[in-house]
Protein backbone atom coordinates (compact mmCIF):
# COMPACT_ATOMS: atom_id res chain seq x y z
CA UNK A 1 0.00 0.00 0.00
CA UNK A 2 1.37 3.36 -1.06
CA UNK A 3 1.54 6.03 1.49
CA UNK A 4 0.03 9.36 0.48
CA UNK A 5 2.32 12.20 1.30
CA UNK A 6 0.75 15.35 2.64
CA UNK A 7 1.67 18.38 0.53
CA UNK A 8 2.67 21.33 2.67
CA UNK A 9 3.37 24.33 0.41
CA UNK A 10 5.28 26.08 3.20
CA UNK A 11 7.63 23.19 3.89
CA UNK A 12 11.22 24.23 2.95
CA UNK A 13 11.78 21.22 0.66
CA UNK A 14 8.53 21.88 -1.21
CA UNK A 15 9.39 25.56 -1.53
CA UNK A 16 12.79 24.64 -3.03
CA UNK A 17 11.17 22.26 -5.52
CA UNK A 18 8.55 24.84 -6.50
CA UNK A 19 11.20 27.52 -6.93
CA UNK A 20 13.36 25.16 -8.98
CA UNK A 21 10.39 24.27 -11.21
CA UNK A 22 9.38 27.90 -11.60
CA UNK A 23 12.97 28.95 -12.40
CA UNK A 24 13.25 26.16 -14.96
CA UNK A 25 9.99 27.21 -16.63
CA UNK A 26 11.07 30.86 -16.61
CA UNK A 27 14.46 29.95 -18.07
CA UNK A 28 12.81 27.86 -20.80
CA UNK A 29 10.41 30.70 -21.59
CA UNK A 30 13.30 33.17 -21.75
CA UNK A 31 15.23 30.84 -24.03
CA UNK A 32 12.21 30.36 -26.31
CA UNK A 33 11.61 34.11 -26.48
CA UNK A 34 15.25 34.67 -27.34
CA UNK A 35 15.08 32.03 -30.07
CA UNK A 36 11.89 33.56 -31.44
CA UNK A 37 13.36 37.07 -31.51
CA UNK A 38 16.49 35.73 -33.21
CA UNK A 39 14.34 33.93 -35.79
CA UNK A 40 12.29 37.06 -36.38
CA UNK A 41 15.41 39.20 -36.74
CA UNK A 42 16.94 36.69 -39.15
CA UNK A 43 13.77 36.57 -41.25
CA UNK A 44 13.71 40.39 -41.35
CA UNK A 45 17.36 40.44 -42.41
CA UNK A 46 16.68 37.81 -45.07
CA UNK A 47 13.72 39.78 -46.36
CA UNK A 48 15.80 42.98 -46.52
CA UNK A 49 18.62 41.13 -48.27
CA UNK A 50 16.24 39.60 -50.81
CA UNK A 51 14.67 43.00 -51.39
CA UNK A 52 18.11 44.51 -51.94
CA UNK A 53 19.02 41.76 -54.40
CA UNK A 54 15.77 42.08 -56.31
CA UNK A 55 16.22 45.86 -56.39
CA UNK A 56 19.70 45.55 -57.82
CA UNK A 57 18.64 42.97 -60.41
CA UNK A 58 15.46 44.66 -61.57
CA UNK A 59 16.40 48.32 -61.38
CA UNK A 60 19.99 48.09 -62.58
CA UNK A 61 18.93 47.21 -66.11
CA UNK A 62 16.44 50.07 -66.18
CA UNK A 63 19.06 52.50 -64.83
CA UNK A 64 21.59 51.38 -67.45
CA UNK A 65 19.05 51.89 -70.22
CA UNK A 66 18.16 55.33 -68.89
CA UNK A 67 21.82 56.37 -68.62
CA UNK A 68 22.49 55.18 -72.16
CA UNK A 69 19.50 57.15 -73.39
CA UNK A 70 20.65 60.28 -71.55
CA UNK A 71 24.12 59.95 -73.10
CA UNK A 72 22.58 59.57 -76.54
CA UNK A 73 20.46 62.70 -76.01
CA UNK A 74 23.53 64.58 -74.76
CA UNK A 75 25.52 63.57 -77.83
CA UNK A 76 22.70 64.65 -80.13
CA UNK A 77 22.40 67.95 -78.30
CA UNK A 78 26.11 68.78 -78.41
CA UNK A 79 26.30 68.02 -82.13
CA UNK A 80 23.19 70.01 -82.98
CA UNK A 81 21.22 66.95 -84.09
CA UNK A 82 17.48 66.66 -83.46
CA UNK A 83 16.89 65.13 -80.05
CA UNK A 84 15.34 61.67 -80.05
CA UNK A 85 13.17 62.02 -76.98
CA UNK A 86 10.43 59.45 -76.90
CA UNK A 87 7.97 61.86 -75.32
CA UNK A 88 7.80 65.06 -73.35
CA UNK A 89 7.93 62.84 -70.25
CA UNK A 90 11.57 62.14 -71.11
CA UNK A 91 12.28 65.73 -70.15
CA UNK A 92 11.07 64.95 -66.65
CA UNK A 93 13.52 62.03 -66.54
CA UNK A 94 16.36 64.43 -67.38
CA UNK A 95 15.89 65.90 -63.89
CA UNK A 96 16.34 69.70 -63.68
CA UNK A 97 19.41 70.55 -61.60
CA UNK A 98 20.89 73.60 -60.03
CA UNK A 99 23.75 74.77 -62.21
CA UNK A 100 26.82 72.69 -61.39
CA UNK A 101 29.90 74.37 -62.89
CA UNK A 102 32.25 71.42 -62.31
CA UNK A 103 29.88 69.04 -64.04
CA UNK A 104 29.34 71.35 -66.98
CA UNK A 105 33.02 72.30 -67.29
CA UNK A 106 34.08 68.64 -67.38
CA UNK A 107 31.37 68.01 -69.94
CA UNK A 108 32.63 70.85 -72.13
CA UNK A 109 36.28 69.81 -71.91
CA UNK A 110 35.30 66.25 -72.84
CA UNK A 111 33.62 67.54 -75.98
CA UNK A 112 36.48 70.03 -76.66
CA UNK A 113 34.27 73.05 -76.18
CA UNK A 114 35.68 75.81 -74.04
CA UNK A 115 32.70 77.81 -72.78
CA UNK A 116 28.94 77.62 -72.61
CA UNK A 117 28.61 80.21 -75.40
CA UNK A 118 30.43 77.92 -77.83
CA UNK A 119 28.00 75.07 -77.25
CA UNK A 120 25.76 74.77 -80.32
CA UNK A 121 22.03 75.37 -79.94
CA UNK A 122 21.95 76.30 -76.28
CA UNK A 123 18.18 76.48 -76.30
CA UNK A 124 16.11 73.98 -78.26
CA UNK A 125 12.40 73.47 -78.47
CA UNK A 126 10.92 70.08 -77.81
CA UNK A 127 7.26 70.13 -78.58
CA UNK A 128 6.31 73.54 -77.24
CA UNK A 129 8.80 73.46 -74.35
CA UNK A 130 12.10 75.33 -74.75
CA UNK A 131 14.88 73.75 -72.70
CA UNK A 132 18.27 75.07 -71.74
CA UNK A 133 20.82 72.30 -71.90
CA UNK A 134 22.65 73.08 -68.67
CA UNK A 135 19.48 73.14 -66.62
CA UNK A 136 19.33 69.37 -67.04
CA UNK A 137 21.55 66.62 -65.79
CA UNK A 138 22.06 64.53 -68.89
CA UNK A 139 24.63 62.08 -67.50
N, C-alpha and C positions, 0 to 999 in steps of 0.2 A: 504494500500500500504506500502510495506516494504521499509525502507530507506536504501540505500546502503551506507556502511560506507567506507570512503576513507582510504586505508591502507598506513600509513606513517611509513616506516621502522625505521626512526630516532626518532619517538615519544617515550618518556621514557616508557610509558606503554607497547608499542609493543616490545621494546627492552627487558623489563623484561620478557614478555611472551615468547619471542624467546629464551632468556637465560634459562628460566625455562624448556622449551621443550628440548632444546639442552642438558642441564644437566641431565634431566630425561633419555633421549636416551643414553647418555654416561654412566650413572649409570647402566642402564639395560644391555648395552653392556658389561660393566665391570663385572657385576654379571654373565652374561651368559658365558663369558670367564672363570671366576673363576670356575663356575660349570663344564664347559667342561674340564678344566685342572684337577679338582678333579676327574671327571669321568675317564679321561685318566690315571691318577696316580693310581686310584683304580683298573682299568682293568689291568694295568701293574703289580701291586702287586698281583692280583689274578692269573695272568698268571705265575708269579714267584713262587707263593705258590703251584699252581698245578704242575708246573715243579718239584719243590722240592719233592712233595708227590709222583709223578710218579717215580722220581729218586729213592726215598727210597724204594718204593714197588718193582720196577723192578730189581734194581741193588743189593738190599740187599740179595736176594736169591742167585744170582750169586756169590756175595762175600762170603756168607756162604759156598757154595759148594767149592769155590776155597780154602778157609781156611781149610776146612775139608780135601781136597785133599792134601794140603801142609803138614798138620799134619800127614797124612797117609804116605806120602813119607818120612818125617822126621823119623817116627817110623821105617819104613823099613830100612832106612839108618843106624840108630843107632844100629839096631840089625843085621846088615850085611845081610839082606834079599835082593833079587833082587828088584830093584825099579820098581813100576808099573806106569811108565810115559806113558801117552797115545801116545805121539809123542815127537819128539825133540822140538816142539814148547812149550811144557810144561816147558822146561828149561828156555825159555824166560820169562814165567810167574813167575818163581822163583826169578826173579829180582836180578841181581848181586848187591852186597852191598860193601861199604867199610867195612873193618873188624871192628866189634863193640864188644869190649871185654866184656862189661857188658851183652850184649845179649847172647854171646856165653857162658860166665861163668854161667849165670843163667840156660842156656840150659843144660850145663854139670852137674850142681849140681842137676837139676831135674832128670836126668837120672843116677845119682850116678856115674858119671865119673869125675875124678879129673882134668885131663889136656887134651889138644888136642891130645897128643901122644897116650893116652889110647883109644881114639875113634876108633872103628873098621873101617877098610876100608876107610881111609881118602880120597883116590882118587878112584873113580869108573869110569868106562867107560860106557857111554850110547850111543849106536850107535858107532860112531867113535869119540865122543867128551868126553875127560876126564874132570870130574868136581871135584873141591875141595869143600867139604861140606860147609866150613865156608865162602866161597865166595858168598853164596846164602842165602837169607833171607827166611827160610822155614816156618816161623810162620806168 
